């Protein structure tokens, strides 16, 4: 990498090539455009997490088991992962604004159908349609923001986008728990319909395609460009199989399941074939579905990696904390959501600050601070124990949020450096894919590690629970006497009843299981801290961003 350096302060500027494009600005105030497109994206990201707490209600309402109901989540994630990287390709045929509006309309219609679904198979099918519509929203919005704002103000625009992407998963479980407890789970989906209608109205009046997008559409129509069905098929097999494996792997014991093994093999074969096909399309001068040439740029390749880690950590801990407080501390779903909500407020407060700093401070320095804070917060979070108060848990999450706020905006800012205007959609699609897949990997990692580390700690701890251990025998007798005394009966001959002894042993084992699970949570958090710390050396390989001398310098 001739253009990289190990000194953040003295790194050579990255050549902002392709800066010959004439600057373009929308007719409407850019901030009005930003608020318009953020509305639908917030709704979509919220919907990806709001249904989690409603699964027991959905299963009961449709006469399905809990395991069957998880397909409501899996179907959405699979469809979402397939459409994310393909969004840029579709805008080549129909334009960005039209594609965005189609996605909003499909999301709204499918949401209404989900609410009316009479059976689980129909609900899963509607969730697939919803995932397809939702998958095109976030990348389209990010590309719209990148083209609407000049490079020196792009960080502030991404701050608004970051609020939607980061805060929505935090308030989703709380809102979902409130709706299902006080109303009906179907309102989780009905809630999207009026928002979609408002978004469609505002988008049709406010958002417009830049000249280079209109030029691409005209060229594709004149040239008789046809959809790459083979590319779509390989893309769907690759990311659809990956999402299925990540979502169902731990549940089916990974390679212990023939079905999971089949999908892993399918994913690998399809991925290799997809890379070969996309490179072949490039060599022949065709428009590829995935623009792999972006990975030649160190700033984009590293941004892609950092976004994956951000998604991995954010979604992993967003699931880890509510699960810890519900399963081990006895919190309700709504109270567990309230543990996360203050961190969402923290993010809302910090995002505009980071947006302003991004135009004045080297984004690599913001990233360094963000990863240092995130690592430190995870080290602090590794002090988890069964005696933590609500306030302590809230502070742990707020501490973590203070670091996350310094990551999302700089990562997106760096990803667009040196990118042509016509490649904005490709960048947004791939970076959102990185966050999506990272979140799925983080969730799968947490589920797998929690099960296996809990079993390992239990195995080590249970060795001391034998009749040969005097301390264990004394503890059992003491508890048994307490249980008998609590029932108002006096043990005969000074010995507790056989039933009370069994109750005491069960109580001790339950405490052992809770301690083992707590240690497993600590192991996971420590692994995440190491993972985040390992990202710091990558920052030295990011080329120095250019100073925004002109509105088109970012292209």
ROBA-991029 format. One record per residue (C-alpha): residue in three letters; z, x, y. Coordinates in steps of 0.05 Angstrom, whole numbers, plus 5000, padded with zeros to 4 digits. Layout:
BEGIN
alaZXY...
# end
This chain:
BEGIN
unk500050005000unk497450415057unk499549915109unk506849875088unk512750295107unk520050375089unk522350345161unk523249655190unk523549925261unk517450385259unk512849995213unk505549985233unk502949325259unk498948895211unk491748805236unk491048085256unk483848045233unk479447435241unk482347335311unk475447155337unk476646405325unk476946035390unk483845755405unk484445005394unk490044545416unk490943805399unk490143265452unk497243005439unk503643395454unk504743855393unk512043635386unk509942905378unk505143125323unk510743525290unk515542925291unk510042475263unk508442895202unk515643095189unk517442365179unk513542285114unk515442965088unk522842825098unk522042185059unk518342535002unk523443104995unk529142604999unk525942194943unk525742804897unk533342834896unk535742124913unk533841854844unk538242354807unk544841974815unk541441304800unk539141494730unk544941144693unk543540504733unk536040564719unk537240654645unk541940064642unk537439614684unk531239754641unk534739784573unk533440524562unk537741104541unk540041644589unk535342154558unk529441684564unk531041554636unk530442294653unk522942204647unk523441854715unk525042544744unk520542954699unk514342534711unk515142614786unk516143364783unk510243484737unk505443084781unk508243414843unk507144114816unk499943974796unk497743694864unk501444204908unk496544784900unk490444324898unk491643994965unk487944525005unk481944444959unk481743694969unk481743755045unk475144135039unk471843485016unk475242945058unk478843295115unk486243445125unk488142815164unk484642345115unk487742705055unk494642665087unk493941925101unk491541795030unk497742155004unk502341745049unk499041095028unk499241274954unk506541474961unk508340814995unk504440374946unk507240734885unk514340694914unk513639934918unk510939914847unk516940334824unk521639834855unk518239254819unk517439624752unk519639154694unk520139704642unk521240454636unk514040644615unk511340284676unk516540614721unk514741304693unk507241164706unk508840954777unk513041574787unk506941994767unk502841654821unk508641764870unk508942504851unk501442574864unk502142254932unk508342644950unk505543304928unk500243294982unk504943145040unk509043785050unk503244285046unk498943855092unk504443805143unk505844545142unk498444695153unk498144185210unk504044525244unk501045215235unk494544995269unk497844545322unk502645065350unk500845755378unk503846335338unk509346475388unk511945755380unk510545685306unk517645865287unk520445285327unk515544815294unk517545065225unk524744945245unk523344195248unk519644235181unk525444635152unk530344085171unk526443595128unk525644065068unk532744345067unk537043765091unk533843215051unk536143474983unk543243535011unk543842815034unk539642524977unk545242484925unk550042174975unk545041654999unk542841504928unk550041414905unk551540944963unk545340514951unk546440454876unk553840304883unk553039784938unk546139484927unk541039594871unk537440214847unk530739904864unk532239964938unk531740724930unk524240614923unk523440014970unk526540435025unk520140865028unk515440285043unk516940165117unk517340915130unk510341005099unk507540435142unk510340745205unk507841435185unk500741165172unk500540825239unk502941435278unk498541915239unk492241505252unk493741515327unk496542215337unk494242715285unk487143015288unk483243525248unk481744195282unk474344395288unk474344875229unk476844335182unk471343865204unk466344425196unk468744545124unk467943815107unk460843795136unk458844425098unk461544165032unk457743505042unk451243845061unk451744355006unk452843824953unk459444144933unk462343824871unk469443764846unk471544324799unk473943894741unk475144494695unk479344834748unk483344194759unk484444124684unk486944844676unk491344764738unk494344124710unk495544434642unk498845054672unk503644744721unk504644094683unk506644484621unk511044944662unk514844364694unk515644024626unk518444654594unk523244784652unk525744064653unk526443954577unk527444664552unk535044694549unk535443974525unk530944144465unk533644854453unk527545224480unk523845594424unk528045214373unk523644614389unk516344594364unk514544144423unk517244634475unk513945224439unk507344854440unk507744734515unk509745454528unk503645704490unk499345184525unk501945414593unk500546154580unk493546034553unk491845554609unk494646024662unk490446614637unk484246174633unk485645894703unk486146594734unk479646804700unk476046174722unk478546214794unk476346944801unk469646764771unk468846214823unk470346724878unk465247224851unk459846684849unk461246464921unk464345784903unk470545484935unk476345614887unk482145124878unk487045694885unk485546224938unk488146824899unk485447314952unk491647144994unk495847554946unk492148184968unk496148145033unk503048455024unk506147975075unk503747355037unk505447624967unk512547804989unk513347145026unk511246774963unk516547154924unk521947034976unk520246284979unk520946254903unk527946574908unk529846094965unk527845494923unk531345794862unk537945884899unk537745264942unk536144754887unk540445124836unk546745094878unk545144394904unk545744154832unk551244644811unk556444434863unk556143674852unk556243784777unk562344234782unk566443754824unk564443144782unk565343424712unk571443874724unk574943604787unk573742854775unk569942714840unk565742084845unk558142154856unk558941934929unk564642424942unk560742984909unk555042844956unk559842885015unk561443594994unk554143775009unk553143345071unk556943795122unk552444375101unk546443935119unk549343835188unk550244595193unk542944685176unk540944175229unk544844565281unk542345255260unk534945105249unk533145015324unk537045665339unk533146045287unk526745735312unk528146015382unk530146695354unk523846745312unk519646805376unk523947365403unk526647745342unk522848105286unk522647595229unk524248155179unk530948255214unk532347505209unk530647535135unk535248125125unk540947765159unk539547125119unk539547465051unk545747865069unk549447225089unk546846855028unk549147414981unk555947455015unk556746695011unk555246704936unk560247264925unk565346844962unk563346224922unk564746614858unk572146484872unk571245784843unk577445514808unk580244844786unk585144824844unk580144824901unk581044294954unk575443874985unk575744285049unk574944945012unk568844684975unk565744435039unk566845115072unk563545475014unk557345055021unk557245125097unk557845885090unk551845875044unk547845415091unk548945905148unk544846415110unk539545935085unk537845735157unk535546445171unk530746465112unk526045865112unk522945955181unk521846715178unk518846675108unk513746155132unk512346545196unk510847185158unk506546815106unk501446615160unk500647305191unk493447545186unk491146885156unk484546575178unk484845885208unk480945605149unk486245875101unk492245515131unk492044975078unk491745485022unk497845845049unk501945215057unk500044964987unk502045614953unk508545714991unk510645004976unk508845114903unk513245734903unk519145324930unk517844764881unk517245204819unk523145624844unk527344994848unk525344784778unk526845484751unk533545494786unk535444824756unk533245034686unk536945694693unk543345344714unk543044834657unk541545364604unk546645874629unk552045344637unk551345114565unk550945804535unk556246164577unk561145584568unk560245644493unk561146404496unk567546364537unk570245814492unk568946244432unk572746824462unk578646414486unk579545984424unk581146594382unk588146574411unk589245844393unk591745944322unk598245784287unk599546534283unk600346554358unk607746414375unk606246254448unk601045734427unk605845404378unk611345374430unk606545074481unk604244544431unk611444344414unk613344314488unk607543864505unk608643424443unk615843314463unk613543144534unk608542634508unk613742314462unk618842284518unk613641984563unk612641424513unk620141274515unk621441464442unk626141994416unk623442474363unk627042444296unk630543074275unk628643404340unk621343464320unk615543134354unk611242644314unk604842884279unk600642454327unk604042764388unk602443464362unk595143274355unk595142994425unk598243644451unk592944064415unk587343624443unk590243704513unk590444464507unk583344484481unk581044044539unk584244524588unk580945104552unk574144764557unk575144664632unk577045394641unk571145624600unk566445184641unk569345454705unk568146164682unk560945964664unk559845694735unk562546354763unk557746744719unk551846344745unk553946444817unk554747194807unk547747234776unk544946864837unk548447344883unk545247944848unk538547594848unk538847484924unk541348194937unk535348464899unk530748144951unk533248595008unk529149214987unk522748784989unk523648685064unk521949425075unk515049315047unk513148755095unk508349025148unk510748975219unk508448305249unk503748355309unk506048145378unk502847485397unk498247705452unk493847095447unk494246395417unk489746595360unk493347235342unk496646925282unk490046795249
# end
